[in-house]
Amino acid sequence: MPSFALSDQEITSIMAWVTSQEGAGTAAAATGGVTAGNKDAVDGKDAADGGGAGAGKYADVLLIVLVVVLIVLVVTLVIIANLMKDVLRGRKDLDGRDVEILEQRYDWANLYKSTALRGIVGTVVALALLYAGVQSVMAVGLTQGYQPTQPIAFSHKLHAGENNINCAYCHTSVYKAKSANIPSANICMNCHSQIKTESPEIKKIYRAIERKQPVQWVRIHNLPDLAYFNHSQHTQVGGIQCQTCHGPIQNMEVVYQYSALTMGWCINCHRETPLNTKGNAYYDNLVKLHDKSNNAVPFTVSSNGGTECSKCHY
């Protein structure tokens, strides 16, 4: 653990450097940090990634609107029919047959006893139950929205958002390993040996260090063992930002699973994400073959075999 016993001259130098760096958010953006300069782009990407969930909400809203329109239409027709009857009752030139038709009442009991109506209602109910059952089965094993309580109330909104700490500072292996590691206590203490040392939450870190036990963080994002995922392949090679999969992490007080992380969700991303092949001779022949066969479609991850089963299951 580094020492922060700084002299007055060292503190003055640090403050001068911090002042000179104000407004220089470009460098942080280049390293994958969340800055004011790239926040709009991140939010835009989040909106695009959330399109699947948004489509379901729009479908529900559309269904509600259609039901409301249907109810309004039926009520309007009933009102018009009653007005027409009132107008006809005021006429003097109606014969007995016309009056009989005008005054007849519909027997709603016959409608209730109708075999056709019962069949239609039964079919609608059966389809609704079948749809609900299929949705429940398809949701087995999905944990989108999962937001467990952590042993220490760590705020990503404060650290990654307000203080603009790069994700890789804590998750040190995110650009060079398969997994984005959970930060050890000494990384926390790089700052908190001097900052907010009396905070009840920070004291929990001190207790873990004294007991020589790691903090028992609750894992949120889980993939099945049959699926292979490499963080460095996506972040370092692919240049994918953390927010693409994890959502607006810089705005989360308590982290939750933002994306579905299903196979379909991953494959859709591979089909839609173009590969940056400029300056990489490895892709030259592949791009030429792709453009020769289908120039209208961009060269995506899928074009490079990104939807083959063996890419993730082997």
Secondary structure, DSSP 8 states (H G I E B T S, - for coil): -------HHHHHHHHHHHHHTTT--HHHHHTT---HHHHHHHHHHHHHHTHHHHHHHHHHHHHHHHHHHHHHHHHHHHHHHHHHHHHHHT-S---HHHHHHHH----HHHHHH-HHHHHHHHHHHHHHHHHHHHHHHHTTT--TT-----SS---HIIIIIIS---HHHHSTTTTTSSS-----HHHHHHHHTTSSTT-HHHHHHHHHHHTT------------TT----HHIIIIIS---HHHHH-SGGG-SS----S---HHHHHHHHHH-B---TT-GGGHHHHHHHHHH-TTS--BTGGGTTT-HHHH--
